[in-house]
């Protein structure tokens, strides 16, 4: 049976946007399930495709943001009867650009060490570095859509109870920390343009009150200030550049240990 992808979309008070994204994805090749994680939406804005919801006072007041929201969805997915190999996590401001899922999944079958895939947005500099496989090893990417292998998620939830640290509420450097988890456990993280999404930033700028978040500039300020406090508390590191150096060193050690992995490092 061909490898399949399940999709979970994180929604907070943008029902119509979320429904449109589900409709765009649910009939695509190799997509087995397309559901929604609800992050404390008001009743009128809950998607009809919702599979798991946090209706706690905290979620209703503040929302879950990607770290808590994705972890909620992953936990539901791991406990569900359906057992697809891959899970695609999406913010609901994602818009589909490309979805060559069969080509991507068939390519990933050749690389069992790959446990995470970050879809590249249009214009991302990594796109120009990809070889004909359209997949490349990375250690530093922007947060956004994320495709994950089941076995890795089972391992992380068994060991620590989450994938993305819920104490890092706004997700500061969360994909950089993910890369550290991946490479420190002798696994690999890649980027690809075989599946691709763009971020519709109009929702962040124009609908932030409906979503229940801060204005964009204030959210960025809090992301950094709260994130630096989290980083110092967890790792004893005062700035992102030091943390980036740590992750890069772990990545380079992975390349040395796995010289025959068959994937091009994009550095």
Order of alpha helices (4+ residues) and beta strands (2+ residues): beta-alpha-beta-beta-alpha-alpha-beta-beta-alpha-beta-beta-beta-alpha-alpha-beta-beta-alpha-alpha-alpha-alpha-beta
